[in-house]
Amino acid sequence: MSWEKLTLRHVQNTNTHPATIPVFIYGTAWKKDRTADLVHQAINAGFRAVDTAAQPKHYREDLVGEGIRRAIKDGTVRREDIHIQTKFTSIQGQDPENMPYDPTASVTEQVHASIKSSLHNLRPSDAPKSSEDSYIDMLILHSPLQTRPQTLDAWKTFESYVPHRIRNLGISNCTMSLVKELSSQVTVKPAVVQNRFYSSTQFDVPLRAFCRDHEIIYQSFWTLTANPELVQSDGPQQLASYAGISPEAALYCLVLGLKSTTVLNGTTNKEHMTADLEAPKKVEQWVKGQPEQWKKLLQVFQEFIGDHI
């Protein structure tokens, strides 16, 4: 497995080299007024991927852009060094008093307005005109719309921006049946599926298998919050001891070990940012010397989450 980056499927109808995505993505939900400072801090710590959404209810996408621009201005990174992903959120997931589009408009018009606001918020420099040159590495449908035709309408509008303003597309909070249906009916197929990784969905075992078989990267979120029992289970506890990392970081590494998987990490602690980013490197070094022990630990973890596919 790759402990640093995964390769995304070629974008439809392009001859460009496949893009890559870091295995750790900095999550920015619920950061509120601290968002810009935390994003800047995360990039300085080494994060090279950031997740946000055009959903003021839970995200400050404008401040995400401010934090990224600050890091670019500092010379810490170039825009092309960072994977930026955002989301289109339907009316059902928005604050009625604060959304990036007219709720009475058609789904297509809502998507256009949302993307326009995201391109502005995530522009690479403070100059307002820089939004004309801005692009998004991954646009994710935050959740399916109320009907399948509406979901397809939103997706087809997404496609009109690929590959020049939006590089890849993904979907979140979804079932395997929807991913299968969407993959069979659209031109630009999902490159990622972003779902909660927790017991209520049996850890998405069949869906993750489908993703692996169809070159779709699975993005795990709520990995720590929803799984205190996993942190305390034998796999993470033993790996933490062997590799000299925290049990929480060990859980992240075991999830990454499930193949074609990335993890959203939303820590607000500077020390945890650095330690979490170092953890896969420490595990990689340990695995080189103990490959069979790693296989056994991963098997124990897979059995614990029911991953027998």
Residue pairs with C-beta under 8 A, 6 or more apart in sequence:
1 256
1 257
1 259
2 23
3 23
3 256
3 280
3 281
3 283
3 284
4 22
4 23
4 280
5 20
5 21
5 22
5 23
6 20
6 21
6 23
6 217
6 260
6 262
7 18
7 19
7 20
8 18
8 19
8 20
8 21
8 168
8 191
8 192
8 217
9 18
9 168
9 189
9 191
9 215
9 216
10 16
10 18
11 19
11 162
11 163
11 167
11 168
11 188
12 162
12 163
12 187
12 188
12 189
13 163
14 163
16 163
19 83
19 137
19 167
19 168
20 83
21 49
21 83
21 137
21 138
21 192
21 217
21 262
22 47
22 48
22 49
22 83
22 262
23 256
23 261
23 262
23 263
23 280
24 47
24 49
24 252
24 262
24 263
24 265
24 276
24 277
24 280
25 47
25 49
25 50
25 51
25 83
25 85
25 219
25 262
25 263
25 264
25 265
26 39
26 42
26 43
26 47
26 49
26 50
26 51
26 264
26 265
26 266
27 51
27 221
27 264
27 265
27 266
28 35
28 38
28 39
28 50
28 51
28 52
28 59
28 60
28 64
28 266
29 53
29 58
29 59
29 266
30 58
30 266
31 38
31 39
31 59
31 60
31 63
31 266
31 268
32 60
33 60
33 63
34 268
35 59
35 60
35 63
35 64
35 66
35 67
36 60
36 63
36 64
36 66
36 67
36 70
37 67
38 67
38 268
39 50
39 63
39 64
39 66
39 67
39 68
39 71
40 67
40 68
40 70
40 71
41 270
41 273
42 50
42 67
42 273
43 50
43 67
43 68
43 71
43 76
43 77
43 82
44 71
44 76
45 270
45 273
45 274
45 277
46 273
46 274
46 277
47 265
47 273
47 277
48 77
48 81
48 82
48 83
49 82
49 83
49 84
49 85
49 262
50 64
50 68
50 82
50 83
50 84
50 85
51 85
51 86
51 194
51 264
52 59
52 61
52 64
52 84
52 85
52 86
52 87
52 122
53 59
53 61
53 86
53 87
53 89
53 140
53 142
54 61
54 86
54 87
54 88
54 89
54 100
54 114
54 115
54 117
54 118
54 121
55 61
55 87
55 89
55 93
55 94
55 99
55 100
55 142
56 94
56 95
56 98
56 99
56 100
57 89
57 93
57 94
57 95
57 98
61 86
61 117
61 118
61 121
61 122
62 121
64 121
64 122
65 121
65 122
65 123
68 79
68 82
68 84
68 122
68 124
69 123
69 124
69 125
69 126
71 77
71 82
72 78
72 79
72 124
72 125
73 125
79 124
82 137
83 137
83 138
84 122
84 136
84 137
84 138
85 136
85 137
85 138
85 139
85 140
85 170
86 118
86 122
86 136
86 138
86 139
86 140
87 139
87 140
87 141
87 142
87 172
88 110
88 111
88 114
88 115
88 139
88 140
88 141
88 142
88 154
88 158
89 114
89 142
89 143
90 107
90 110
90 142
90 143
90 145
90 146
90 150
90 154
91 99
91 103
91 110
92 143
92 146
93 142
93 143
94 103
96 103
100 113
100 114
100 117
100 118
101 109
101 110
101 113
101 114
101 117
102 109
102 110
102 113
103 110
105 113
107 145
107 150
107 153
107 154
107 157
108 153
108 154
108 157
110 154
111 154
111 157
111 158
112 157
115 136
115 139
115 158
115 161
115 165
115 166
118 136
118 139
119 131
119 134
119 135
119 136
119 165
120 128
120 131
120 134
122 134
122 136
123 130
123 131
123 133
123 134
124 130
124 133
124 134
134 165
135 164
135 165
135 166
135 167
136 165
136 166
136 167
137 166
137 167
137 168
138 166
138 167
138 168
138 169
138 170
138 191
138 192
139 158
139 161
139 166
139 168
139 169
139 170
140 169
140 170
140 171
140 172
140 192
140 194
141 151
141 154
141 155
141 158
141 169
141 170
141 171
141 172
142 172
142 173
143 172
143 173
143 174
144 151
144 171
144 173
144 174
144 178
145 151
145 153
145 154
148 181
151 178
151 182
152 182
152 185
152 186
155 169
155 182
155 186
156 186
158 166
158 169
158 188
159 169
159 186
159 187
159 188
162 168
162 169
162 188
168 188
168 191
168 192
169 188
169 189
169 190
169 191
170 190
170 191
170 192
170 193
170 194
170 219
171 178
171 179
171 182
171 190
171 192
171 193
171 194
172 193
172 194
172 195
172 219
173 194
173 195
173 196
174 193
174 195
175 207
176 204
176 206
176 207
176 210
179 190
179 193
179 207
179 210
179 211
179 216
180 210
182 189
182 190
183 189
183 190
183 214
183 216
189 214
189 216
190 216
191 216
191 217
192 216
192 217
192 218
192 219
192 262
193 207
193 211
193 216
193 217
193 218
193 219
194 218
194 219
194 221
194 264
195 201
195 204
195 207
195 218
195 219
195 220
195 221
196 220
196 221
196 222
196 226
197 203
197 204
197 220
197 221
197 222
197 223
197 226
197 227
197 255
198 222
198 226
198 227
199 226
199 227
199 305
200 226
201 207
202 306
203 305
203 306
203 307
204 218
205 305
205 306
205 307
205 308
205 309
206 309
207 218
208 218
208 258
208 260
208 261
208 307
209 309
210 216
211 217
211 218
211 260
212 218
212 259
212 260
215 260
216 260
217 260
217 261
217 262
218 258
218 260
218 261
218 262
219 261
219 262
219 263
219 264
220 255
220 261
220 262
220 263
220 264
221 263
221 264
223 251
223 252
223 255
223 263
223 264
224 231
224 248
224 251
224 252
227 251
230 236
230 251
230 304
230 305
231 247
231 248
231 251
232 247
233 301
233 304
234 300
234 304
235 250
235 251
235 254
235 297
235 298
235 300
235 301
235 304
236 247
236 248
236 250
236 251
236 254
236 301
237 247
237 250
238 297
238 300
239 245
239 250
239 253
239 254
239 283
239 297
240 246
240 247
240 249
240 250
242 286
242 290
242 293
242 297
243 250
243 253
243 279
243 282
243 283
243 285
243 286
244 282
245 253
245 275
245 278
245 279
245 282
245 283
246 275
246 279
248 276
249 275
249 276
249 279
250 279
250 283
252 263
252 265
252 276
252 279
252 280
253 279
253 280
253 283
254 297
254 298
254 301
255 261
255 263
256 262
256 263
256 280
257 294
257 298
257 301
258 302
258 307
265 273
265 276
267 273
267 276
283 294
286 294
287 294
302 308
